[in-house]
Amino acid sequence: FVAFQAPMALCFLLATIWFLDSPAAILHDLHNMGWEVLLLNACVAFVLNLSIALTIKTLSTVAFILIGILKDVLIVTSSALFFSSPISGAQTVGFTVIIVGIAAWSYSKMLEQVATNLKNEPDEKDPLVPKQNPFEQVEKDRKFEQAPECA
């Protein structure tokens, strides 16, 4: 996808620039800026797009979105720490709602997956371990830990 997207975007942008600006001005700006800077910027942009594609391929889309939101939280927090920028209540509430929403959605998907895996497991003739939902075991462990001790 990236190998197709990047050249197509370049063609579109070059055509747009050609019509919106004069070719002489474009060449003058490129000469003043230097081809090295333009080439380095293009390489960095390509590597960024490639890393995004590989991250989405490796992780889930939800993980990619969560990483982006955590990056935004880090930017706002570091801005407040280093530059004494105020963090508004809307920013705090917005980030909190987004992160809680993603956590709830991920938890519901995890429960769906556990339920699907429990249904699709083949029945063993003589199971070594009794089949049970892992979330039920967590609840049993919590009840055991909360049980009063005998004196």
C-alpha positions in Angstrom: 0.0 0.0 0.0 2.7 2.5 1.0 4.7 1.6 -2.2 1.7 2.6 -4.2 0.5 5.5 -2.1 3.8 7.5 -1.9 4.4 7.9 -5.7 0.8 8.6 -6.4 0.8 11.4 -3.7 4.0 12.8 -5.2 2.5 12.9 -8.7 -0.7 14.6 -7.3 1.3 17.2 -5.3 3.7 18.0 -8.1 0.8 18.5 -10.5 -0.9 20.8 -8.0 2.2 22.8 -7.3 2.9 23.2 -11.0 -0.5 24.8 -11.6 -0.6 26.9 -8.5 3.0 28.3 -8.6 5.3 29.1 -11.5 8.0 26.6 -12.4 10.7 29.3 -12.2 9.7 30.0 -8.5 9.7 26.3 -7.7 13.2 25.8 -9.2 14.5 28.9 -7.4 13.2 27.7 -4.1 14.6 24.2 -4.6 18.0 25.7 -5.5 18.0 27.9 -2.4 16.9 25.1 -0.1 19.1 22.4 -1.5 18.3 19.0 -2.9 19.8 17.3 0.1 17.2 18.7 2.4 14.4 17.8 0.1 15.7 14.2 -0.3 16.3 13.8 3.4 12.7 15.0 4.2 11.3 12.6 1.6 13.3 9.7 3.1 12.1 10.5 6.6 8.4 10.7 5.4 8.7 7.4 3.5 10.2 5.7 6.6 7.4 7.2 8.7 4.7 5.8 6.4 6.5 2.4 6.3 6.7 2.2 10.0 3.0 3.1 10.4 2.1 0.4 7.9 4.3 -2.2 9.7 2.9 -1.2 13.1 -0.7 -1.6 12.0 0.2 -4.9 10.4 2.0 -6.2 13.5 -0.4 -4.7 16.1 -4.1 -4.3 16.1 -5.8 -1.1 14.9 -6.9 -0.5 18.5 -3.3 -0.7 19.7 -2.2 1.7 17.0 -4.9 4.2 18.0 -4.1 3.8 21.7 -0.4 4.5 20.9 -1.4 7.7 19.1 -3.6 8.8 22.0 -0.8 8.1 24.5 1.5 10.1 22.3 -0.9 13.0 22.5 -1.1 12.7 26.3 2.7 12.7 26.5 2.9 15.8 24.3 0.3 17.7 26.5 1.9 16.5 29.7 5.5 17.4 28.7 4.3 20.8 27.5 2.8 21.4 30.9 5.9 20.2 32.7 8.6 21.9 30.5 6.8 25.0 29.3 4.3 25.6 32.2 1.4 25.4 29.7 -2.0 24.9 31.5 -3.9 21.6 30.9 -7.5 22.4 30.5 -10.3 20.4 32.0 -11.6 19.5 28.6 -8.2 18.0 27.7 -8.2 15.9 30.8 -11.8 14.7 30.4 -11.4 14.1 26.7 -8.3 11.9 27.1 -9.8 10.1 30.0 -13.0 9.3 28.1 -11.1 8.1 25.1 -8.8 5.8 27.1 -11.7 4.4 29.2 -13.7 3.9 26.0 -10.9 2.0 24.3 -10.3 -0.1 27.4 -14.0 -1.0 27.6 -14.2 -1.9 23.9 -11.0 -4.0 24.1 -12.4 -5.8 27.2 -15.6 -6.6 25.4 -13.7 -8.0 22.4 -11.6 -10.0 24.8 -14.7 -11.5 26.4 -16.1 -12.3 22.9 -12.9 -14.1 22.0 -12.8 -16.1 25.2 -16.4 -17.2 24.7 -15.7 -18.1 21.1 -12.6 -20.1 22.1 -14.5 -22.0 24.8 -17.2 -22.9 22.3 -14.8 -24.0 19.6 -12.6 -26.2 21.8 -12.8 -29.9 20.9 -14.1 -32.0 23.8 -11.4 -34.3 25.3 -12.3 -37.8 26.3 -10.5 -37.5 29.6 -9.5 -33.9 30.2 -6.5 -33.3 32.5 -7.8 -29.9 33.6 -11.6 -29.2 33.9 -12.8 -26.8 31.3 -13.8 -23.5 32.8 -13.8 -19.8 31.9 -10.6 -18.0 33.0 -12.6 -15.1 34.3 -14.5 -17.5 36.6 -11.2 -18.6 38.1 -10.3 -15.0 38.8 -13.6 -14.6 40.6 -13.0 -17.8 42.6 -9.5 -16.6 43.5 -10.9 -13.2 44.7 -13.5 -14.9 46.9 -10.8 -17.2 48.4 -8.6 -14.2 49.2 -11.5 -12.4 50.8 -12.6 -15.4 52.9 -12.2 -14.9 56.7 -9.4 -16.9 58.2 -10.3 -19.5 60.8 -8.9 -18.9 64.2 
